[in-house]
Amino acid sequence: MANVLNSKSGEPDPGASHGQDGEDIPLLSAPRDGVPAVVSDEGHLARVTESFGRASGPVAVDAERASGYRYGQRAYLVQLRREGAGSALIDPVACPDLTGLDSALAGVEMVLHAAHQDLPCLGELDLRPDRLFDTELAARLLGYQRVGLASMVERLLGLRMAKEHSAADWSIRPLPEDWLCYAALDVEVLVDLRDKLEAELADSGKLEWAHEEFAAVLAAPPKEPRPDPWRRTSGIHKVRNQRALGVVRELWQERDRIAQERDISPGRVLPDSGIVEAATAMPSTAPELAAIKPFSTRLARRYVPVWIKAINRVRDMPGAELPQPSAPGDGPPPTNRWADRDPDAARRLDTVREVVSTIAEQVSMPTENLLQPDAVRRLAWTPPRSDGADAVAEHLRENNAREWQIALAAEALADALRAAQR
């Protein structure tokens, strides 16, 4: 187990928290082998690749991004650990091609926490797991309420993890030593946590369910870009007319262009609140716009001519070019409209939700892990023509349900849909 001494003094940490039973929970403060040197050249990467390829067992993997600081979700540090190889910290800015490491680890299980967050940025580096164990997803299937890495490590391994650098700007160079220590500790505990969770999954009869879930995570295609990403602007519900919506769209697109050019998070160029306030006020001059508080920052003020030009462009825009109040979709409408548009569908939704909730409670997991909410809504809105369990199973399968989910829920959902039709 990793070092639990205070990383500065080498003495037991007096700030260690206390468990509910009164026992001290020691702070995990330094990697057992020390903080490894950052891999920042091809020669060092080749040595790490060889070492990890010769080692044994699963590979713990993590990645640090610069969310909120840089544009996009690229990785700025990749951490790995494997029995027999120790830990490695790779700088993907200096070493952006991990194809060799990927080949050396072909067929090896990789252990990640909340894999869906890190797999896209790892894929950009050509590091793509063949086999996966997701410790967060395993914890959800087991019904844990708090599934963050620190919470799970404290509960299952009896160690406390500091998380003060989780939202840091990992794009800065050189990375501070205490940040590197924090990053190394994230993979220090992953395989131990994996082993505990696997044993619990096996004891509860959920291990095969977890294997299906992990395979589905790996097989999931890359997310398609949203057709109207600007509609995700926080506070857009306050915008009441199409022309104001047009301002939201134009300002969002200008902000995104600037953010991409400068490689900076869009929110640091201009917060969503500024876009919504400008769309509501529709200022026509630079002074009027600069009087809106979010536009008073140095970076937002620098682009005031761009913002004003975008607003005036919308002011002169023909109505046919303005955005519609809501984006078209291929799924059911928002559920708060079902009672008016299709009362029968609303009743079906209540019925199937109750079934899913009951089964989820029986197997001790969140309802969204038993069946994705979108699959439940689609089943209620457009149920299969046949009311048998086989037809329901196929409907769920077409909406990305896994076989273990179908086996648990299809028959009960078929019964519920029949009852709802009476």
C-alpha positions in Angstrom: 0.0 0.0 0.0 1.1 3.5 -0.7 3.0 5.8 1.6 0.6 7.5 4.1 3.1 10.0 5.6 2.9 13.7 5.3 4.7 14.5 2.0 6.6 17.5 3.4 7.6 16.4 6.9 7.7 12.6 6.5 5.7 12.4 9.8 2.2 11.0 10.2 -0.3 13.6 8.9 -2.0 15.3 11.8 -4.8 16.4 9.5 -5.9 12.9 8.7 -9.7 12.6 8.8 -11.6 10.3 11.1 -14.0 7.6 10.1 -17.5 7.2 11.6 -16.1 4.6 13.9 -13.6 7.0 15.3 -10.5 5.4 13.7 -8.1 7.7 11.8 -8.2 7.5 8.0 -4.6 8.2 6.9 -3.9 10.6 4.1 -2.4 9.2 1.0 0.3 11.7 0.4 3.2 10.3 -1.6 3.6 7.5 -4.1 5.3 4.4 -2.8 8.2 4.7 -5.3 8.3 8.5 -5.3 7.2 10.8 -8.0 8.6 9.6 -11.4 10.3 12.0 -13.8 7.9 13.3 -16.5 8.3 11.5 -19.8 9.0 14.3 -22.3 11.1 12.8 -25.1 10.9 9.9 -27.4 13.8 8.0 -25.8 12.3 8.1 -22.3 8.9 7.1 -23.8 10.5 4.1 -25.6 12.0 2.9 -22.2 8.6 3.3 -20.5 6.9 1.5 -23.3 9.3 -1.5 -23.1 9.0 -1.6 -19.3 5.2 -1.6 -19.3 5.1 -4.2 -22.1 7.2 -6.6 -20.0 5.3 -6.0 -16.8 2.2 -8.0 -15.7 -1.4 -7.4 -14.6 -3.8 -4.6 -15.4 -2.7 -1.1 -16.2 -4.0 1.8 -14.2 -4.6 4.8 -16.5 -5.7 8.4 -15.9 -5.5 11.7 -17.8 -5.4 15.3 -16.7 -7.0 18.0 -18.9 -7.3 21.7 -18.6 -11.1 22.1 -18.6 -12.1 25.7 -18.0 -8.7 26.9 -19.2 -8.0 25.6 -22.7 -10.3 25.1 -25.7 -11.4 21.4 -26.0 -10.7 18.4 -23.9 -7.2 17.3 -24.9 -4.9 15.6 -22.3 -2.0 17.5 -20.8 -0.7 14.6 -18.6 -1.2 10.8 -18.9 -0.5 8.7 -15.8 0.0 4.9 -15.8 0.9 2.3 -13.3 1.5 -1.5 -13.7 2.9 -4.1 -11.4 6.6 -4.6 -12.3 6.9 -1.3 -14.1 5.9 1.2 -11.4 4.3 4.5 -12.4 4.8 6.8 -15.4 3.8 10.4 -16.0 3.8 11.2 -19.8 3.7 14.7 -21.2 1.4 14.3 -24.3 2.4 17.8 -25.5 6.0 16.6 -25.9 5.0 13.0 -26.8 1.7 13.2 -28.7 1.9 9.8 -30.3 1.4 6.8 -27.9 0.9 4.3 -30.7 3.9 2.3 -29.5 2.6 2.1 -25.9 -0.8 1.1 -27.3 0.8 -1.8 -29.2 2.8 -2.9 -26.2 -0.4 -3.1 -24.1 -2.6 -4.8 -26.7 -5.0 -7.1 -25.0 -4.1 -5.8 -21.5 -7.0 -4.6 -19.2 -6.8 -0.9 -18.5 -8.3 0.4 -15.3 -9.9 3.9 -15.4 -12.2 5.8 -13.1 -15.1 7.3 -15.2 -13.6 6.0 -18.4 -16.1 7.9 -20.6 -14.3 11.2 -19.6 -10.8 10.1 -20.4 -11.2 7.7 -23.4 -11.7 10.5 -26.0 -8.5 12.4 -25.1 -6.6 9.1 -24.8 -7.9 8.1 -28.2 -6.5 11.4 -29.6 -3.1 10.1 -28.5 -3.7 6.7 -30.1 -4.0 5.0 -26.7 -7.1 2.8 -26.9 -7.9 0.0 -24.4 -8.9 -3.4 -25.7 -10.2 -4.4 -22.3 -11.6 -2.1 -19.6 -12.4 -2.0 -15.9 -14.2 1.2 -15.0 -14.1 1.6 -11.2 -16.7 4.4 -11.2 -19.2 2.4 -13.3 -18.5 -0.7 -11.1 -19.4 1.3 -8.0 -22.6 2.5 -9.6 -23.7 -1.0 -10.5 -23.0 -2.0 -6.8 -25.3 0.8 -5.6 -22.8 3.1 -4.0 -24.1 6.6 -3.5 -20.8 8.5 -3.7 -18.7 7.2 -6.5 -15.9 9.7 -6.8 -12.4 8.3 -6.7 -11.6 9.8 -3.3 -14.9 8.6 -1.8 -14.4 5.0 -3.1 -10.7 4.9 -2.0 -11.7 6.0 1.5 -14.5 3.6 1.8 -12.9 0.5 0.3 -9.2 1.0 0.9 -9.3 3.1 4.1 -7.2 5.9 2.7 -7.9 9.6 2.2 -6.9 11.3 -1.0 -6.3 15.0 -1.4 -8.1 16.4 -4.5 -7.0 20.1 -4.4 -5.5 20.0 -7.9 -8.4 18.3 -9.7 -9.5 21.6 -11.4 -6.0 22.9 -12.1 -4.7 24.2 -15.4 -2.7 21.2 -16.4 -1.5 22.9 -19.6 1.1 25.0 -17.7 4.8 24.0 -18.0 6.7 23.0 -16.0 4.1 21.3 -13.8 4.6 21.8 -10.1 6.0 18.9 -8.1 3.0 18.7 -5.8 0.7 18.5 -8.9 2.8 15.6 -10.2 2.6 13.9 -6.8 -1.2 14.3 -6.9 -1.3 12.9 -10.5 0.8 9.9 -9.6 -1.4 9.1 -6.6 -4.5 8.8 -8.8 -3.1 5.7 -10.5 -1.4 4.4 -7.3 -4.7 3.1 -5.9 -6.7 2.2 -9.0 -5.7 -1.5 -9.3 -6.2 -2.1 -5.6 -9.7 -0.4 -5.9 -10.4 -2.5 -9.0 -9.7 -5.8 -7.1 -12.0 -4.8 -4.3 -14.8 -3.9 -6.6 -14.4 -7.0 -8.7 -14.8 -9.1 -5.6 -18.0 -7.3 -4.7 -19.4 -7.6 -8.2 -18.7 -11.4 -8.1 -20.3 -11.8 -4.7 -23.4 -9.8 -5.8 -23.8 -11.7 -9.1 -23.1 -8.5 -11.1 -19.7 -9.3 -12.5 -21.0 -10.3 -16.0 -23.3 -7.2 -16.0 -20.2 -5.1 -15.4 -18.3 -6.9 -18.2 -21.1 -6.0 -20.6 -21.1 -2.4 -19.4 -17.4 -2.1 -19.8 -17.5 -3.6 -23.3 -20.3 -1.1 -24.2 -18.2 1.8 -23.1 -15.4 0.7 -25.3 -17.7 0.0 -28.3 -19.5 3.3 -28.1 -19.0 5.4 -31.2 -17.6 9.0 -30.8 -20.2 11.5 -29.9 -21.6 13.3 -33.0 -21.3 17.1 -32.8 -24.5 18.7 -31.6 -26.4 20.3 -34.5 -27.0 23.5 -32.5 -24.4 23.5 -29.6 -25.3 27.1 -28.8 -28.7 25.9 -27.5 -26.7 24.6 -24.5 -26.0 28.2 -23.3 -26.7 28.4 -19.6 -29.7 30.6 -19.0 -31.1 30.4 -22.5 -34.5 29.7 -21.1 -34.7 33.4 -20.2 -34.6 34.4 -23.9 -38.1 34.9 -25.0 -38.1 35.6 -28.8 -36.5 34.4 -32.0 -34.4 37.5 -32.6 -32.9 37.3 -29.2 -32.3 33.6 -29.8 -30.5 34.7 -33.0 -28.2 37.0 -30.9 -27.4 34.0 -28.6 -26.5 31.9 -31.6 -24.3 34.6 -33.2 -22.5 35.6 -30.0 -21.9 32.0 -29.1 -20.4 31.3 -32.6 -18.2 34.3 -32.4 -17.0 33.4 -28.9 -16.3 29.8 -30.0 -14.3 31.1 -33.0 -12.2 33.4 -30.7 -11.7 30.7 -28.1 -10.5 28.2 -30.7 -8.1 30.7 -32.2 -6.7 31.6 -28.8 -6.8 28.1 -27.4 -8.7 29.2 -24.4 -11.9 28.0 -22.7 -15.0 29.9 -24.2 -16.2 30.8 -20.8 -13.0 32.8 -20.2 -13.6 34.8 -23.4 -17.2 35.6 -22.4 -19.4 33.8 -19.8 -22.8 32.5 -20.9 -24.4 35.1 -18.6 -23.0 37.8 -20.9 -24.4 36.2 -24.0 -27.9 35.9 -22.5 -27.9 39.4 -21.0 -26.8 40.9 -24.3 -29.5 38.9 -26.2 -32.1 40.2 -23.8 -30.9 43.9 -23.8 -30.0 44.0 -27.6 -27.6 47.0 -27.2 -26.9 48.8 -30.4 -23.7 50.7 -29.5 -20.3 49.7 -28.0 -20.8 51.8 -24.9 -24.2 50.2 -24.2 -22.6 46.8 -24.6 -19.6 47.6 -22.4 -22.0 48.7 -19.7 -23.2 45.1 -19.3 -21.0 43.7 -16.6 -19.7 40.4 -18.2 -18.4 42.5 -21.1 -16.2 44.7 -18.8 -13.4 42.1 -18.5 -10.2 42.8 -20.4 -10.7 40.0 -23.0 -14.4 40.5 -23.5 -13.9 44.3 -23.9 -11.2 43.7 -26.5 -13.8 42.1 -28.8 -16.6 44.6 -28.3 -16.6 45.5 -32.0 -17.1 41.9 -32.9 -19.9 41.4 -30.4 -21.7 44.6 -31.6 -21.4 43.5 -35.3 -22.9 40.2 -34.4 -25.9 41.8 -32.6 -26.5 44.2 -35.4 -26.3 41.4 -37.9 -29.2 39.7 -36.2 -31.1 43.0 -35.9 -31.1 43.2 -39.7 -31.7 39.5 -40.3 -34.8 38.3 -42.2 -37.2 36.4 -40.0 -36.7 33.2 -42.1 -33.0 33.1 -41.1 -33.7 33.4 -37.3 -33.5 30.2 -35.3 -36.7 28.3 -34.3 -37.6 28.3 -30.6 -36.6 24.7 -30.2 -34.3 22.4 -32.1 -35.8 19.5 -34.0 -35.0 16.1 -32.6 -35.3 12.5 -33.5 -36.7 11.4 -30.2 -39.8 12.1 -28.1 -40.7 15.6 -27.1 -39.9 16.9 -23.6 -41.9 14.9 -21.1 -43.5 18.0 -19.6 -45.5 18.3 -22.8 -46.7 14.7 -23.0 -49.9 15.1 -20.9 -51.2 17.6 -23.5 -49.9 16.0 -26.7 -50.5 12.4 -25.9 -52.1 11.5 -22.5 -51.8 7.8 -23.2 -48.1 8.1 -23.7 -47.9 10.1 -20.4 -49.6 7.3 -18.6 -47.3 4.7 -20.2 -44.3 6.7 -19.1 -45.5 6.8 -15.5 -46.1 3.1 -15.6 -42.8 2.1 -17.1 -40.8 4.5 -14.9 -42.4 2.8 -11.8 -41.4 -0.6 -13.1 -37.8 0.5 -13.8 -37.6 2.1 -10.3 -38.9 -1.0 -8.6 -36.4 -3.3 -10.4 -33.5 -0.9 -9.8 -34.3 -0.9 -6.1 -34.4 -4.7 -6.0 -30.9 -4.9 -7.5 -29.5 -1.9 -5.6 -28.5 0.4 -8.4 -29.5 3.8 -9.8 -32.4 3.7 -12.3 -30.3 5.2 -15.0 -27.8 2.3 -14.8 -30.6 -0.2 -15.0 -32.0 1.5 -18.2 -31.0 4.7 -19.8 -33.7 7.3 -19.4 -33.8 7.9 -23.2 -34.6 4.2 -23.8 -37.4 4.4 -21.2 -38.9 7.5 -22.8 -38.8 6.0 -26.3 -40.5 2.8 -25.1 -43.3 4.8 -23.6 -43.7 7.2 -26.5 -43.6 4.7 -29.3 -44.1 1.2 -27.8 -43.7 -1.9 -30.1 -46.8 -3.0 -32.0 -46.7 -6.4 -30.4 -47.1 -6.4 -26.6 -45.0 -9.4 -25.8 -41.7 -9.5 -23.9 -39.8 -10.4 -27.1 -41.0 -7.2 -28.9 -40.1 -5.1 -25.8 -36.7 -6.7 -25.7 -36.0 -5.9 -29.3 -37.2 -2.3 -28.8 -34.8 -1.9 -25.9 -31.9 -3.5 -27.8 -32.5 -1.0 -30.7 -32.0 1.7 -28.1 -28.7 0.4 -26.8 -29.8 -1.6 -23.8 -27.5 -4.4 -22.8 -28.6 -8.0 -22.6 -28.4 -8.1 -18.8 -30.7 -5.1 -18.6 -33.1 -6.7 -21.1 -33.2 -9.9 -19.1 -34.1 -8.0 -16.0 -36.7 -5.6 -17.3 -38.3 -6.7 -20.6 -40.9 -9.0 -19.3 -42.0 -6.7 -16.5 -42.1 -3.7 -18.9 -44.2 -5.8 -21.4 -46.7 -6.5 -18.6 -46.8 -2.8 -17.6 -47.4 -1.7 -21.2 -50.3 -4.2 -21.5 -51.8 -2.9 -18.2 -51.5 0.7 -19.4 -53.6 0.0 -22.5 -56.6 -1.2 -20.4 
